[in-house]
Amino acid sequence: MSYTNIVIYISENNPDCESVLHLMEKLEVSYEVKNITKNSAYRREMQDLNIYGTPATFIGDDTVILGAQVKTIQRELGMG
């Protein structure tokens, strides 16, 4: 199944971020990663949205899931 417009903001050395990325790989979902540790512009993008922690998973235009909420992500993707 193909989902469009999934963006995950992550930071390095964060087990919750690794958990979300692992889930996406397991579900075989395409997504874009924005690493705020390596790119400060991504950090500013998040802050402009009043989000200050990672992981932050954006699904489509309306859904933002903060943290490693695996079941919530699966449900939003119609897989759980």
N, C-alpha and C positions, 0 to 999 in steps of 0.2 A: 504494500500500500504506500502511496506517495503523499507526503504532506509538504506543503509549501510554506515558506516564511517562518521557519523555526530558527530562533537565534538564542544561543546560550552564552551568557556572560560568565566567565570563570576567572579564578585567580590560581596561581601556582601553589603547590603543596597544600591543597585543600581537599580532604577526603570526601566532602560532600560534592564538590565539583567532579571529582573522579567518579563518584557513584552515579551522578546524572549522565555523564558521558558514557559510562559503561552501559547504562540502561538504554540509551539511544542506539548504541552499537548492537545490543542484544535484540532490540526491536526492529533493527535494520531501517531506521528512520534517518532521512537526510536532514542535516542541520548545519548552521554556521556557528562557529565558535569565535567569540570575541574575548581575548585574554587581556584582562585589565592590568595584569602584572607587566606584560610586555609592551602594552600600548596605552599610554595615558589618555589618548583621545577616547578610547572605549570607556575608561573610568569616568570621564566627563559626560559621555552620553548617558551612562547610568545615573549619575548624580543629577543631571538635568531632568530625569524622570523621578527624582526623589527616592532612588534605590541606592543603598550604600553597602550591600552585602552580596556575596556570591555563594552559590550559583543563583542566577536569575534566568529563568527559562521563559522566553516569549514564544507563544504559539499563535500564529496569525496576528491580527491587528488588535485583538481584544483581551487576550489571556496572558497574564504574567503569573508565574509560579516561582515563589521565592524559596530557596533552600532545596534540600534533597527530598522533596515530597514525591517519592516514586509512584505511589498509588494514584496521587492526583494527576501526575503527568500521564500515566497510563490511561486514566479515565478520560482526560482531555483529548488524547489521541485516539480514543475509541478502542482501546486495547486492554481494558481492565475493569 
